[in-house]
Amino acid sequence: MIQLLAILNGILITTMTTMNGDLAAQIGNYHATVFIHLSGLLPIAVLYWRQHKRTPQTQEKIPLYLYSGGIIGVLTVVFTNVAINKLGVTVTLGICLFAQTVISLIFDHFGLLGMKKHPFNKHKLIGLSCICLGIFAML
């Protein structure tokens, strides 16, 4: 079931990226980024208020950097909107996948941000090489 959610997520990311890039091309990157995030904020706010009738309790043990995901999300949309209109959907997402994989390998190997350590091995290098070759083939 989790694998199906990952597949659905891939479909949604490709669809969202394409739509976001087109919106940015039509109304400008910064305007599009504002509308994109507002259109996401509204439904999640409704769901949040329906599910959480009470105010969440502050937990002092949560590191401050964990709350920065929204900033990273905005930067992701802005950068992707620029890239998709210059490179196209396939190359943009291929390069993003490669970068995500490299950073994920580093996070896994060193256990960064509290993740469980999964040491780097030659099988992972083979997979990374395949992704890299695929990107070069698409250019």
Beta strands, then each sheet from edge to edge (+ up, - down):
end
